[in-house]
Amino acid sequence: MTWQIGIDASRVDTGQRTGTEQYSAQLLEALGDLDRRNRYTLYSNGRTKPRLRLPSNFRSRRIPFPRLWTHARLALEMATRPPDVLFVPAHVVPLAHPRTVVTIHDLGYRAFPEAHPPLARRYLDWSTRWSAAVARRVIVPSAATARDLIAACGTPAERIAVIPHGYHPRFRPLGRAEVDAGLARIGIAPPYLLFVGTLQPRKNLARVLAAFERLVAGGWPGRLVLVGQQGWLSDPLFAAIARPDSPAHGRIHLTGYLADADLPIVYNGAVGLVFPSLYEGFGLPALEALACGTPVLTSDTTSLPEVVGEAALLVDPLDTEAIAAGMARLVQDGAYRAELRERGLVRARQFTWRRAAEETLAVLEAVAGG
């Protein structure tokens, strides 16, 4: 049986892709490599198809409608020309919809409401509950998110599919010469510890900064490199970074958003990734670092232990002393870093976009067939 599969591709057609946008783009390309039988329509408000590597059974349908387009023009499209199944990988199910599969990436707004502006928190709560209630199946990237969804929305476990993310092949160990040349071009001076992600309170950067100050006060000569765009409620972090009396003053390197091609270089050049996030539905930077052979320090809560297994140093994200001690171990213990590198490379091989595409396609075809 051949199905008509519609996909809300609005998050793919963005200039700067972060976690959910990368998920949408990588999964779509993996579906293109996997499935030449079903017919796909990508609904977007821009030029989605030219920016993706997709076969001829994928076509793009542009629905230009800035702001709330999913709830307006896409809803009209679904009411008048519905596909057999609609997949919403990183957005909200439109008010009018056919049989739908939605990905809910996390429920961080519930775990740490203070890390979200009030209006954004109310929107996230409404959109999550709506999508979970009306979708035939809900995809989540981790068992931790599945548990949160069941507790928060009462979603039956049999309607939830846990499908972990993969990582792009560009995330791999690189040669020393390539890394050194890339870091010089980007303007990053080793040695450094690395953070990758949107700069917002949920990422626990206030404690990361405090822990790094202790590391520097103890004599470590390196830097802390923060890769990512500024998110909401991040002004206190930037004020702390700018404090002239901080032991780490002048030792924090803010890169802003980095191009996809530069991220593997920055991972490879780091002493380690410091990612003690307060809440993650998956935690893609941790997986990307493992795939590059970069030692990882991350949280022992939410989904992160599922991702890293025994291949990373796990700490309590609420314990600044534990984060500082973990940083010190990474920078001082070369044998431990080598052990984490080998474990990480083995662990990362368990996560592929091909596997994610196979499991997602099975869900889409099951829902299309009723």
Contacts in CASP RR format, 6 or more apart in sequence:
PFRMAT RR
TARGET T0000
AUTHOR 0000-0000-0000
METHOD contacts of the structure
MODEL  1
MTWQIGIDASRVDTGQRTGTEQYSAQLLEALGDLDRRNRYTLYSNGRTKP
RLRLPSNFRSRRIPFPRLWTHARLALEMATRPPDVLFVPAHVVPLAHPRT
VVTIHDLGYRAFPEAHPPLARRYLDWSTRWSAAVARRVIVPSAATARDLI
AACGTPAERIAVIPHGYHPRFRPLGRAEVDAGLARIGIAPPYLLFVGTLQ
PRKNLARVLAAFERLVAGGWPGRLVLVGQQGWLSDPLFAAIARPDSPAHG
RIHLTGYLADADLPIVYNGAVGLVFPSLYEGFGLPALEALACGTPVLTSD
TTSLPEVVGEAALLVDPLDTEAIAAGMARLVQDGAYRAELRERGLVRARQ
FTWRRAAEETLAVLEAVAGG
1 365 0 8 1.000
1 369 0 8 1.000
2 37 0 8 1.000
2 38 0 8 1.000
2 39 0 8 1.000
3 38 0 8 1.000
3 39 0 8 1.000
3 83 0 8 1.000
3 84 0 8 1.000
3 85 0 8 1.000
3 364 0 8 1.000
3 365 0 8 1.000
3 368 0 8 1.000
3 369 0 8 1.000
4 38 0 8 1.000
4 39 0 8 1.000
4 41 0 8 1.000
4 83 0 8 1.000
4 84 0 8 1.000
4 85 0 8 1.000
4 368 0 8 1.000
5 38 0 8 1.000
5 39 0 8 1.000
5 40 0 8 1.000
5 41 0 8 1.000
5 83 0 8 1.000
5 84 0 8 1.000
5 85 0 8 1.000
5 86 0 8 1.000
5 87 0 8 1.000
5 364 0 8 1.000
5 368 0 8 1.000
6 40 0 8 1.000
6 41 0 8 1.000
6 42 0 8 1.000
6 43 0 8 1.000
6 83 0 8 1.000
6 85 0 8 1.000
6 86 0 8 1.000
6 87 0 8 1.000
7 28 0 8 1.000
7 40 0 8 1.000
7 41 0 8 1.000
7 42 0 8 1.000
7 43 0 8 1.000
7 86 0 8 1.000
7 87 0 8 1.000
7 88 0 8 1.000
7 89 0 8 1.000
8 43 0 8 1.000
8 70 0 8 1.000
8 74 0 8 1.000
8 86 0 8 1.000
8 87 0 8 1.000
8 88 0 8 1.000
8 89 0 8 1.000
8 90 0 8 1.000
8 91 0 8 1.000
8 94 0 8 1.000
9 24 0 8 1.000
9 28 0 8 1.000
9 42 0 8 1.000
9 43 0 8 1.000
9 44 0 8 1.000
9 48 0 8 1.000
9 60 0 8 1.000
10 43 0 8 1.000
10 44 0 8 1.000
10 45 0 8 1.000
10 69 0 8 1.000
10 70 0 8 1.000
10 91 0 8 1.000
11 20 0 8 1.000
11 21 0 8 1.000
11 24 0 8 1.000
11 89 0 8 1.000
11 90 0 8 1.000
11 91 0 8 1.000
12 21 0 8 1.000
12 24 0 8 1.000
12 25 0 8 1.000
12 28 0 8 1.000
12 42 0 8 1.000
12 44 0 8 1.000
12 48 0 8 1.000
12 51 0 8 1.000
12 52 0 8 1.000
13 44 0 8 1.000
13 45 0 8 1.000
13 46 0 8 1.000
13 47 0 8 1.000
13 48 0 8 1.000
13 51 0 8 1.000
14 21 0 8 1.000
16 229 0 8 1.000
16 257 0 8 1.000
17 25 0 8 1.000
17 260 0 8 1.000
18 197 0 8 1.000
18 198 0 8 1.000
18 228 0 8 1.000
18 229 0 8 1.000
19 284 0 8 1.000
20 89 0 8 1.000
20 90 0 8 1.000
20 105 0 8 1.000
21 90 0 8 1.000
22 168 0 8 1.000
22 284 0 8 1.000
23 89 0 8 1.000
23 90 0 8 1.000
23 103 0 8 1.000
23 105 0 8 1.000
23 141 0 8 1.000
23 165 0 8 1.000
23 284 0 8 1.000
24 89 0 8 1.000
24 90 0 8 1.000
25 51 0 8 1.000
25 52 0 8 1.000
26 165 0 8 1.000
26 166 0 8 1.000
26 168 0 8 1.000
26 353 0 8 1.000
27 89 0 8 1.000
27 353 0 8 1.000
27 356 0 8 1.000
27 357 0 8 1.000
27 360 0 8 1.000
28 42 0 8 1.000
28 52 0 8 1.000
28 54 0 8 1.000
28 58 0 8 1.000
28 89 0 8 1.000
29 52 0 8 1.000
29 53 0 8 1.000
29 54 0 8 1.000
29 353 0 8 1.000
30 353 0 8 1.000
30 354 0 8 1.000
30 356 0 8 1.000
30 357 0 8 1.000
31 40 0 8 1.000
31 357 0 8 1.000
31 360 0 8 1.000
31 361 0 8 1.000
32 40 0 8 1.000
32 54 0 8 1.000
32 55 0 8 1.000
32 57 0 8 1.000
32 58 0 8 1.000
32 357 0 8 1.000
33 354 0 8 1.000
33 357 0 8 1.000
34 354 0 8 1.000
34 357 0 8 1.000
34 358 0 8 1.000
34 361 0 8 1.000
35 57 0 8 1.000
35 357 0 8 1.000
35 361 0 8 1.000
36 55 0 8 1.000
36 57 0 8 1.000
37 57 0 8 1.000
38 57 0 8 1.000
38 361 0 8 1.000
38 365 0 8 1.000
39 57 0 8 1.000
39 59 0 8 1.000
40 54 0 8 1.000
40 57 0 8 1.000
40 58 0 8 1.000
40 59 0 8 1.000
41 59 0 8 1.000
41 60 0 8 1.000
41 61 0 8 1.000
41 83 0 8 1.000
42 48 0 8 1.000
42 49 0 8 1.000
42 58 0 8 1.000
42 59 0 8 1.000
42 60 0 8 1.000
42 61 0 8 1.000
43 61 0 8 1.000
43 63 0 8 1.000
43 74 0 8 1.000
43 77 0 8 1.000
44 60 0 8 1.000
44 61 0 8 1.000
44 62 0 8 1.000
44 63 0 8 1.000
45 62 0 8 1.000
45 63 0 8 1.000
45 64 0 8 1.000
45 65 0 8 1.000
45 66 0 8 1.000
45 69 0 8 1.000
46 62 0 8 1.000
46 64 0 8 1.000
47 60 0 8 1.000
47 62 0 8 1.000
48 60 0 8 1.000
48 62 0 8 1.000
49 58 0 8 1.000
49 59 0 8 1.000
49 60 0 8 1.000
52 58 0 8 1.000
61 77 0 8 1.000
63 69 0 8 1.000
63 73 0 8 1.000
63 74 0 8 1.000
63 77 0 8 1.000
65 72 0 8 1.000
65 73 0 8 1.000
65 74 0 8 1.000
70 91 0 8 1.000
70 92 0 8 1.000
70 94 0 8 1.000
71 92 0 8 1.000
71 94 0 8 1.000
71 95 0 8 1.000
74 94 0 8 1.000
75 94 0 8 1.000
75 95 0 8 1.000
75 96 0 8 1.000
75 97 0 8 1.000
76 96 0 8 1.000
78 86 0 8 1.000
78 94 0 8 1.000
78 96 0 8 1.000
78 97 0 8 1.000
78 98 0 8 1.000
79 96 0 8 1.000
82 97 0 8 1.000
82 98 0 8 1.000
83 98 0 8 1.000
84 98 0 8 1.000
84 99 0 8 1.000
84 368 0 8 1.000
84 369 0 8 1.000
85 98 0 8 1.000
85 99 0 8 1.000
85 100 0 8 1.000
85 101 0 8 1.000
85 136 0 8 1.000
85 364 0 8 1.000
85 365 0 8 1.000
85 367 0 8 1.000
85 368 0 8 1.000
85 369 0 8 1.000
86 93 0 8 1.000
86 94 0 8 1.000
86 97 0 8 1.000
86 98 0 8 1.000
86 99 0 8 1.000
86 100 0 8 1.000
86 101 0 8 1.000
87 100 0 8 1.000
87 101 0 8 1.000
87 102 0 8 1.000
87 360 0 8 1.000
87 364 0 8 1.000
88 94 0 8 1.000
88 100 0 8 1.000
88 101 0 8 1.000
88 102 0 8 1.000
88 103 0 8 1.000
88 131 0 8 1.000
88 135 0 8 1.000
89 102 0 8 1.000
89 103 0 8 1.000
90 103 0 8 1.000
90 105 0 8 1.000
92 102 0 8 1.000
92 127 0 8 1.000
92 130 0 8 1.000
92 131 0 8 1.000
93 100 0 8 1.000
93 102 0 8 1.000
93 130 0 8 1.000
93 131 0 8 1.000
93 134 0 8 1.000
93 135 0 8 1.000
97 134 0 8 1.000
99 136 0 8 1.000
99 367 0 8 1.000
99 368 0 8 1.000
99 370 0 8 1.000
100 134 0 8 1.000
100 135 0 8 1.000
100 136 0 8 1.000
100 367 0 8 1.000
101 135 0 8 1.000
101 136 0 8 1.000
101 137 0 8 1.000
101 138 0 8 1.000
101 139 0 8 1.000
101 360 0 8 1.000
101 363 0 8 1.000
101 364 0 8 1.000
101 367 0 8 1.000
102 131 0 8 1.000
102 132 0 8 1.000
102 135 0 8 1.000
102 137 0 8 1.000
102 138 0 8 1.000
102 139 0 8 1.000
103 138 0 8 1.000
103 139 0 8 1.000
103 140 0 8 1.000
103 141 0 8 1.000
104 128 0 8 1.000
104 131 0 8 1.000
104 132 0 8 1.000
104 138 0 8 1.000
104 139 0 8 1.000
104 140 0 8 1.000
104 145 0 8 1.000
104 149 0 8 1.000
105 140 0 8 1.000
105 141 0 8 1.000
105 145 0 8 1.000
105 281 0 8 1.000
105 282 0 8 1.000
106 145 0 8 1.000
106 148 0 8 1.000
106 279 0 8 1.000
106 280 0 8 1.000
106 281 0 8 1.000
106 282 0 8 1.000
106 303 0 8 1.000
107 128 0 8 1.000
107 145 0 8 1.000
107 148 0 8 1.000
107 149 0 8 1.000
107 152 0 8 1.000
108 115 0 8 1.000
108 116 0 8 1.000
108 148 0 8 1.000
108 202 0 8 1.000
108 279 0 8 1.000
108 281 0 8 1.000
109 115 0 8 1.000
109 116 0 8 1.000
109 120 0 8 1.000
109 121 0 8 1.000
109 124 0 8 1.000
109 125 0 8 1.000
109 128 0 8 1.000
110 125 0 8 1.000
110 148 0 8 1.000
110 152 0 8 1.000
111 148 0 8 1.000
111 278 0 8 1.000
111 279 0 8 1.000
111 302 0 8 1.000
112 201 0 8 1.000
112 202 0 8 1.000
112 278 0 8 1.000
112 279 0 8 1.000
113 121 0 8 1.000
114 201 0 8 1.000
115 200 0 8 1.000
115 201 0 8 1.000
115 202 0 8 1.000
115 233 0 8 1.000
115 278 0 8 1.000
116 124 0 8 1.000
116 202 0 8 1.000
116 232 0 8 1.000
116 233 0 8 1.000
117 232 0 8 1.000
117 233 0 8 1.000
120 232 0 8 1.000
128 152 0 8 1.000
128 153 0 8 1.000
129 152 0 8 1.000
129 153 0 8 1.000
131 138 0 8 1.000
132 138 0 8 1.000
132 149 0 8 1.000
132 153 0 8 1.000
132 154 0 8 1.000
132 155 0 8 1.000
133 153 0 8 1.000
135 159 0 8 1.000
136 159 0 8 1.000
136 367 0 8 1.000
136 370 0 8 1.000
137 159 0 8 1.000
137 160 0 8 1.000
137 161 0 8 1.000
137 363 0 8 1.000
137 366 0 8 1.000
137 367 0 8 1.000
138 149 0 8 1.000
138 155 0 8 1.000
138 159 0 8 1.000
138 160 0 8 1.000
138 161 0 8 1.000
139 160 0 8 1.000
139 161 0 8 1.000
139 162 0 8 1.000
139 163 0 8 1.000
139 360 0 8 1.000
139 363 0 8 1.000
140 146 0 8 1.000
140 149 0 8 1.000
140 160 0 8 1.000
140 161 0 8 1.000
140 162 0 8 1.000
140 163 0 8 1.000
140 281 0 8 1.000
141 162 0 8 1.000
141 163 0 8 1.000
141 164 0 8 1.000
141 165 0 8 1.000
141 281 0 8 1.000
141 282 0 8 1.000
141 303 0 8 1.000
142 162 0 8 1.000
142 164 0 8 1.000
142 281 0 8 1.000
142 282 0 8 1.000
142 302 0 8 1.000
142 303 0 8 1.000
142 306 0 8 1.000
142 307 0 8 1.000
143 162 0 8 1.000
143 303 0 8 1.000
143 306 0 8 1.000
144 281 0 8 1.000
144 302 0 8 1.000
144 303 0 8 1.000
144 306 0 8 1.000
145 162 0 8 1.000
145 281 0 8 1.000
145 282 0 8 1.000
145 303 0 8 1.000
146 157 0 8 1.000
146 160 0 8 1.000
146 162 0 8 1.000
149 155 0 8 1.000
149 160 0 8 1.000
150 156 0 8 1.000
150 157 0 8 1.000
150 160 0 8 1.000
161 359 0 8 1.000
161 363 0 8 1.000
163 356 0 8 1.000
163 359 0 8 1.000
163 360 0 8 1.000
163 363 0 8 1.000
164 282 0 8 1.000
164 306 0 8 1.000
164 307 0 8 1.000
164 351 0 8 1.000
164 355 0 8 1.000
164 356 0 8 1.000
165 282 0 8 1.000
165 284 0 8 1.000
165 287 0 8 1.000
165 351 0 8 1.000
165 353 0 8 1.000
165 356 0 8 1.000
166 287 0 8 1.000
166 351 0 8 1.000
166 352 0 8 1.000
166 353 0 8 1.000
166 355 0 8 1.000
166 356 0 8 1.000
167 284 0 8 1.000
167 287 0 8 1.000
167 288 0 8 1.000
167 291 0 8 1.000
167 348 0 8 1.000
167 351 0 8 1.000
167 352 0 8 1.000
167 353 0 8 1.000
168 260 0 8 1.000
168 288 0 8 1.000
168 353 0 8 1.000
170 260 0 8 1.000
170 261 0 8 1.000
170 263 0 8 1.000
170 264 0 8 1.000
171 263 0 8 1.000
171 264 0 8 1.000
171 267 0 8 1.000
171 288 0 8 1.000
171 291 0 8 1.000
171 292 0 8 1.000
171 348 0 8 1.000
172 264 0 8 1.000
172 291 0 8 1.000
172 292 0 8 1.000
173 268 0 8 1.000
173 292 0 8 1.000
173 293 0 8 1.000
173 345 0 8 1.000
174 264 0 8 1.000
174 265 0 8 1.000
174 268 0 8 1.000
174 292 0 8 1.000
175 268 0 8 1.000
178 265 0 8 1.000
179 265 0 8 1.000
179 268 0 8 1.000
179 269 0 8 1.000
182 262 0 8 1.000
182 265 0 8 1.000
183 189 0 8 1.000
183 190 0 8 1.000
183 265 0 8 1.000
183 266 0 8 1.000
183 269 0 8 1.000
186 255 0 8 1.000
186 258 0 8 1.000
186 262 0 8 1.000
186 265 0 8 1.000
186 266 0 8 1.000
188 223 0 8 1.000
188 225 0 8 1.000
188 253 0 8 1.000
188 255 0 8 1.000
188 266 0 8 1.000
189 223 0 8 1.000
189 253 0 8 1.000
190 222 0 8 1.000
190 269 0 8 1.000
190 271 0 8 1.000
191 221 0 8 1.000
191 222 0 8 1.000
191 223 0 8 1.000
191 271 0 8 1.000
191 331 0 8 1.000
192 222 0 8 1.000
192 223 0 8 1.000
192 224 0 8 1.000
192 225 0 8 1.000
192 253 0 8 1.000
192 269 0 8 1.000
192 270 0 8 1.000
192 271 0 8 1.000
193 212 0 8 1.000
193 222 0 8 1.000
193 223 0 8 1.000
193 224 0 8 1.000
193 225 0 8 1.000
193 270 0 8 1.000
193 271 0 8 1.000
193 272 0 8 1.000
193 273 0 8 1.000
193 274 0 8 1.000
193 327 0 8 1.000
193 330 0 8 1.000
193 331 0 8 1.000
194 224 0 8 1.000
194 225 0 8 1.000
194 227 0 8 1.000
194 266 0 8 1.000
194 267 0 8 1.000
194 269 0 8 1.000
194 270 0 8 1.000
194 271 0 8 1.000
194 272 0 8 1.000
194 273 0 8 1.000
194 274 0 8 1.000
194 289 0 8 1.000
194 294 0 8 1.000
195 203 0 8 1.000
195 205 0 8 1.000
195 208 0 8 1.000
195 224 0 8 1.000
195 225 0 8 1.000
195 226 0 8 1.000
195 227 0 8 1.000
195 273 0 8 1.000
195 274 0 8 1.000
195 275 0 8 1.000
196 227 0 8 1.000
196 228 0 8 1.000
196 263 0 8 1.000
196 266 0 8 1.000
196 267 0 8 1.000
196 273 0 8 1.000
196 275 0 8 1.000
196 285 0 8 1.000
196 288 0 8 1.000
196 289 0 8 1.000
197 203 0 8 1.000
197 227 0 8 1.000
197 228 0 8 1.000
197 285 0 8 1.000
198 228 0 8 1.000
198 229 0 8 1.000
198 230 0 8 1.000
198 231 0 8 1.000
199 205 0 8 1.000
199 226 0 8 1.000
199 228 0 8 1.000
199 229 0 8 1.000
199 230 0 8 1.000
199 231 0 8 1.000
199 234 0 8 1.000
199 237 0 8 1.000
200 231 0 8 1.000
200 232 0 8 1.000
200 233 0 8 1.000
200 234 0 8 1.000
201 233 0 8 1.000
201 234 0 8 1.000
201 237 0 8 1.000
201 278 0 8 1.000
202 277 0 8 1.000
202 278 0 8 1.000
202 279 0 8 1.000
203 277 0 8 1.000
203 278 0 8 1.000
204 276 0 8 1.000
204 277 0 8 1.000
204 278 0 8 1.000
204 299 0 8 1.000
204 317 0 8 1.000
205 226 0 8 1.000
205 237 0 8 1.000
206 236 0 8 1.000
206 237 0 8 1.000
206 240 0 8 1.000
207 276 0 8 1.000
207 317 0 8 1.000
207 318 0 8 1.000
207 320 0 8 1.000
207 323 0 8 1.000
208 224 0 8 1.000
208 274 0 8 1.000
208 276 0 8 1.000
208 323 0 8 1.000
209 224 0 8 1.000
209 237 0 8 1.000
209 240 0 8 1.000
209 241 0 8 1.000
209 248 0 8 1.000
209 252 0 8 1.000
210 320 0 8 1.000
210 324 0 8 1.000
211 274 0 8 1.000
211 320 0 8 1.000
211 321 0 8 1.000
211 323 0 8 1.000
211 324 0 8 1.000
211 327 0 8 1.000
212 224 0 8 1.000
212 248 0 8 1.000
212 251 0 8 1.000
212 252 0 8 1.000
212 274 0 8 1.000
212 324 0 8 1.000
212 327 0 8 1.000
213 246 0 8 1.000
213 247 0 8 1.000
213 248 0 8 1.000
214 247 0 8 1.000
214 320 0 8 1.000
214 324 0 8 1.000
215 324 0 8 1.000
215 327 0 8 1.000
215 328 0 8 1.000
215 331 0 8 1.000
216 222 0 8 1.000
216 247 0 8 1.000
216 248 0 8 1.000
216 251 0 8 1.000
217 247 0 8 1.000
220 328 0 8 1.000
220 331 0 8 1.000
222 251 0 8 1.000
222 331 0 8 1.000
223 251 0 8 1.000
223 252 0 8 1.000
223 253 0 8 1.000
224 248 0 8 1.000
224 251 0 8 1.000
224 252 0 8 1.000
224 253 0 8 1.000
224 274 0 8 1.000
225 253 0 8 1.000
225 255 0 8 1.000
225 266 0 8 1.000
225 270 0 8 1.000
226 252 0 8 1.000
226 253 0 8 1.000
226 254 0 8 1.000
226 255 0 8 1.000
226 256 0 8 1.000
227 255 0 8 1.000
227 256 0 8 1.000
227 257 0 8 1.000
227 258 0 8 1.000
227 263 0 8 1.000
227 266 0 8 1.000
228 255 0 8 1.000
228 256 0 8 1.000
228 257 0 8 1.000
228 258 0 8 1.000
229 256 0 8 1.000
229 257 0 8 1.000
230 238 0 8 1.000
230 256 0 8 1.000
240 246 0 8 1.000
241 248 0 8 1.000
241 252 0 8 1.000
241 254 0 8 1.000
242 249 0 8 1.000
243 249 0 8 1.000
255 266 0 8 1.000
258 266 0 8 1.000
263 288 0 8 1.000
264 288 0 8 1.000
264 292 0 8 1.000
267 273 0 8 1.000
267 288 0 8 1.000
267 289 0 8 1.000
267 292 0 8 1.000
267 293 0 8 1.000
267 294 0 8 1.000
268 292 0 8 1.000
268 293 0 8 1.000
268 294 0 8 1.000
269 294 0 8 1.000
270 289 0 8 1.000
270 294 0 8 1.000
271 295 0 8 1.000
271 330 0 8 1.000
271 331 0 8 1.000
271 337 0 8 1.000
272 289 0 8 1.000
272 294 0 8 1.000
272 295 0 8 1.000
272 296 0 8 1.000
272 297 0 8 1.000
272 330 0 8 1.000
272 337 0 8 1.000
273 285 0 8 1.000
273 286 0 8 1.000
273 289 0 8 1.000
273 294 0 8 1.000
273 295 0 8 1.000
273 296 0 8 1.000
273 297 0 8 1.000
273 298 0 8 1.000
274 297 0 8 1.000
274 323 0 8 1.000
274 327 0 8 1.000
274 330 0 8 1.000
275 283 0 8 1.000
275 285 0 8 1.000
275 286 0 8 1.000
275 289 0 8 1.000
275 296 0 8 1.000
275 297 0 8 1.000
275 298 0 8 1.000
275 299 0 8 1.000
275 304 0 8 1.000
276 297 0 8 1.000
276 298 0 8 1.000
276 299 0 8 1.000
276 315 0 8 1.000
276 317 0 8 1.000
276 323 0 8 1.000
277 283 0 8 1.000
277 298 0 8 1.000
277 299 0 8 1.000
277 302 0 8 1.000
277 304 0 8 1.000
277 317 0 8 1.000
278 299 0 8 1.000
278 301 0 8 1.000
278 317 0 8 1.000
278 318 0 8 1.000
279 301 0 8 1.000
279 302 0 8 1.000
280 286 0 8 1.000
280 299 0 8 1.000
280 302 0 8 1.000
280 303 0 8 1.000
280 304 0 8 1.000
281 302 0 8 1.000
281 303 0 8 1.000
282 303 0 8 1.000
282 307 0 8 1.000
283 303 0 8 1.000
283 304 0 8 1.000
283 307 0 8 1.000
286 296 0 8 1.000
286 298 0 8 1.000
286 304 0 8 1.000
286 307 0 8 1.000
286 308 0 8 1.000
286 312 0 8 1.000
287 307 0 8 1.000
287 308 0 8 1.000
287 348 0 8 1.000
287 351 0 8 1.000
289 295 0 8 1.000
289 296 0 8 1.000
290 296 0 8 1.000
290 308 0 8 1.000
290 311 0 8 1.000
290 312 0 8 1.000
290 344 0 8 1.000
290 345 0 8 1.000
290 347 0 8 1.000
290 348 0 8 1.000
291 344 0 8 1.000
291 345 0 8 1.000
291 348 0 8 1.000
293 341 0 8 1.000
293 344 0 8 1.000
293 345 0 8 1.000
293 348 0 8 1.000
294 341 0 8 1.000
295 312 0 8 1.000
295 313 0 8 1.000
295 330 0 8 1.000
295 336 0 8 1.000
295 337 0 8 1.000
295 340 0 8 1.000
295 341 0 8 1.000
296 308 0 8 1.000
296 311 0 8 1.000
296 312 0 8 1.000
296 313 0 8 1.000
296 340 0 8 1.000
296 344 0 8 1.000
297 312 0 8 1.000
297 313 0 8 1.000
297 315 0 8 1.000
297 323 0 8 1.000
297 326 0 8 1.000
297 327 0 8 1.000
297 330 0 8 1.000
298 304 0 8 1.000
298 308 0 8 1.000
298 312 0 8 1.000
298 313 0 8 1.000
298 314 0 8 1.000
298 315 0 8 1.000
299 314 0 8 1.000
299 315 0 8 1.000
299 316 0 8 1.000
299 317 0 8 1.000
300 314 0 8 1.000
300 315 0 8 1.000
300 316 0 8 1.000
300 317 0 8 1.000
301 316 0 8 1.000
301 317 0 8 1.000
304 312 0 8 1.000
304 314 0 8 1.000
305 314 0 8 1.000
307 351 0 8 1.000
308 314 0 8 1.000
308 344 0 8 1.000
308 347 0 8 1.000
309 347 0 8 1.000
310 343 0 8 1.000
310 347 0 8 1.000
311 340 0 8 1.000
311 343 0 8 1.000
311 344 0 8 1.000
311 346 0 8 1.000
311 347 0 8 1.000
311 348 0 8 1.000
312 340 0 8 1.000
312 343 0 8 1.000
312 344 0 8 1.000
313 326 0 8 1.000
313 329 0 8 1.000
313 330 0 8 1.000
313 340 0 8 1.000
315 322 0 8 1.000
315 323 0 8 1.000
315 325 0 8 1.000
315 326 0 8 1.000
316 322 0 8 1.000
317 323 0 8 1.000
329 336 0 8 1.000
330 336 0 8 1.000
330 337 0 8 1.000
END
